[in-house]
Amino acid sequence: MDGEAFVQLSTLYLDVAIQAKIEQPCRRCLCPVETLYTLHETFEVPIPPATESVDLWAPLLALVLSSHDPNVLCRPDCRGLCPACGADLNADPDHSCSKAQDERRTLGDLLK
């Protein structure tokens, strides 16, 4: 993180450049995906009266989290997981599940 800051009338004005690395699961296959974000933001933080220091962790974390995509893919052609057994279809493209799709039960079947 790099930037400039100044205080005026109980408000801290910040102009920051942030580089953040976020690791999150792929939305289809759950493999970890690491993404690097570079942000340049200007924002204000109110300073409460009689305060000697200001915690910037919460506003900076909110900036990073609001700018990232929560639905990342490990690759554009990710095949995801088998809906019946949960096998990774990227690792085994010729996967054929031993469980039949017709074995699914509905709520009506359970209430009979």
TORRO-889294 format. One record per residue (C-alpha): x, y, z; residue number from 1; residue in one letter. Coordinates in nm, 4 decimals, always signed. Last residue first. Example, Ala and Ser with C-alpha at 12.3 -4.5 7.8 and 13.67 -1.06 7.14 Angstrom:
<sites>
> u  v  w  nr  rest
> +1.3670  -0.1060  +0.7140  2  s $
> +1.2300  -0.4500  +0.7800  1  a $
</sites>
This chain:
<sites>
> u  v  w  nr  rest
> -4.5636  -4.0766  +0.1188  112  k $
> -4.3938  -3.7624  +0.2551  111  l $
> -4.0450  -3.8659  +0.1408  110  l $
> -4.1520  -3.9181  -0.2204  109  d $
> -4.3269  -3.5780  -0.2253  108  g $
> -4.0061  -3.4081  -0.1095  107  l $
> -3.8303  -3.5448  -0.4141  106  t $
> -3.5896  -3.8322  -0.4376  105  r $
> -3.3067  -3.8698  -0.6820  104  r $
> -3.2287  -4.2228  -0.7970  103  e $
> -3.3134  -4.1344  -1.1584  102  d $
> -2.9743  -3.9624  -1.2101  101  q $
> -2.8050  -4.2996  -1.1760  100  a $
> -2.5113  -4.3349  -0.9420  99  k $
> -2.2088  -4.4964  -1.1064  98  s $
> -2.0990  -4.1624  -1.2448  97  c $
> -1.9244  -4.1514  -1.5761  96  s $
> -1.6067  -3.9467  -1.5738  95  h $
> -1.4369  -3.9049  -1.9118  94  d $
> -1.3123  -3.5539  -1.8258  93  p $
> -1.1391  -3.6778  -1.5072  92  d $
> -0.9326  -3.3984  -1.3515  91  a $
> -1.1581  -3.1241  -1.4893  90  n $
> -1.4725  -3.3228  -1.3957  89  l $
> -1.3811  -3.3123  -1.0254  88  d $
> -1.5946  -3.5843  -0.8616  87  a $
> -1.8900  -3.4624  -0.6509  86  g $
> -2.0931  -3.7874  -0.6666  85  c $
> -2.4223  -3.6926  -0.8349  84  a $
> -2.3723  -3.3331  -0.9530  83  p $
> -2.0241  -3.4127  -1.0890  82  c $
> -1.8068  -3.1123  -1.0122  81  l $
> -1.7049  -2.8197  -1.2306  80  g $
> -1.6338  -2.8280  -1.6038  79  r $
> -1.4030  -2.5258  -1.6039  78  c $
> -1.3760  -2.3922  -1.9618  77  d $
> -1.2972  -2.0321  -1.8655  76  p $
> -1.0314  -2.1304  -1.6091  75  r $
> -1.0168  -2.1320  -1.2285  74  c $
> -1.3450  -1.9420  -1.2311  73  l $
> -1.4258  -1.6470  -1.0067  72  v $
> -1.7675  -1.5679  -0.8590  71  n $
> -1.6919  -1.3215  -0.5739  70  p $
> -1.5414  -1.0661  -0.8142  69  d $
> -1.3244  -0.8200  -0.6199  68  h $
> -1.3833  -0.4452  -0.5772  67  s $
> -1.6048  -0.4494  -0.2683  66  s $
> -1.3629  -0.6752  -0.0800  65  l $
> -1.0658  -0.4467  -0.1422  64  v $
> -1.2448  -0.1281  -0.0432  63  l $
> -1.4047  -0.2889  +0.2653  62  a $
> -1.0612  -0.4105  +0.3788  61  l $
> -0.9272  -0.0559  +0.3491  60  l $
> -1.2199  +0.0872  +0.5470  59  p $
> -1.1881  -0.1778  +0.8230  58  a $
> -0.8072  -0.1695  +0.8608  57  w $
> -0.7764  +0.2098  +0.8814  56  l $
> -0.7813  +0.2323  +1.2626  55  d $
> -0.7428  +0.5972  +1.3611  54  v $
> -0.5107  +0.7181  +1.6374  53  s $
> -0.5048  +0.9805  +1.9129  52  e $
> -0.8798  +1.0300  +1.9417  51  t $
> -1.0246  +1.3142  +2.1522  50  a $
> -1.3118  +1.3756  +1.9066  49  p $
> -1.3842  +1.0990  +1.6520  48  p $
> -1.1909  +1.1173  +1.3219  47  i $
> -1.4066  +1.0666  +1.0148  46  p $
> -1.2420  +0.8653  +0.7369  45  v $
> -1.2462  +0.9968  +0.3804  44  e $
> -1.1753  +0.8244  +0.0508  43  f $
> -0.9587  +0.8319  -0.2607  42  t $
> -0.8899  +0.5025  -0.4305  41  e $
> -0.6329  +0.3428  -0.6590  40  h $
> -0.6743  -0.0323  -0.6666  39  l $
> -0.4575  -0.3172  -0.7916  38  t $
> -0.6020  -0.6660  -0.7531  37  y $
> -0.4104  -0.9943  -0.7774  36  l $
> -0.6197  -1.3122  -0.8028  35  t $
> -0.5466  -1.6569  -0.6592  34  e $
> -0.7931  -1.9357  -0.7399  33  v $
> -0.8276  -2.2371  -0.5090  32  p $
> -1.0148  -2.5336  -0.6618  31  c $
> -1.3869  -2.5342  -0.5706  30  l $
> -1.4940  -2.6933  -0.9037  29  c $
> -1.7649  -2.4519  -1.0236  28  r $
> -1.7346  -2.1281  -0.8253  27  r $
> -1.3566  -2.1548  -0.8051  26  c $
> -1.2511  -2.1127  -0.4423  25  p $
> -1.0904  -1.7938  -0.3094  24  q $
> -0.7409  -1.6519  -0.2757  23  e $
> -0.7120  -1.2734  -0.2794  22  i $
> -0.3861  -1.0859  -0.3411  21  k $
> -0.4055  -0.7146  -0.2746  20  a $
> -0.2218  -0.4152  -0.4177  19  q $
> -0.3474  -0.0822  -0.2849  18  i $
> -0.2807  +0.2703  -0.4104  17  a $
> -0.4078  +0.5270  -0.1642  16  v $
> -0.5414  +0.8840  -0.1532  15  d $
> -0.6648  +0.9432  +0.2007  14  l $
> -0.8505  +1.2322  +0.3653  13  y $
> -0.8756  +1.2117  +0.7451  12  l $
> -1.1650  +1.4182  +0.8774  11  t $
> -1.1800  +1.6118  +1.2038  10  s $
> -1.1733  +1.9520  +1.0288  9  l $
> -0.8799  +1.8770  +0.7961  8  q $
> -0.6346  +1.5904  +0.8141  7  v $
> -0.3999  +1.4804  +0.5346  6  f $
> -0.3085  +1.1528  +0.3682  5  a $
> -0.0928  +1.0254  +0.0844  4  e $
> -0.0477  +0.6828  -0.0645  3  g $
> +0.1211  +0.3464  -0.0858  2  d $
> +0.0000  +0.0000  +0.0000  1  m $
</sites>
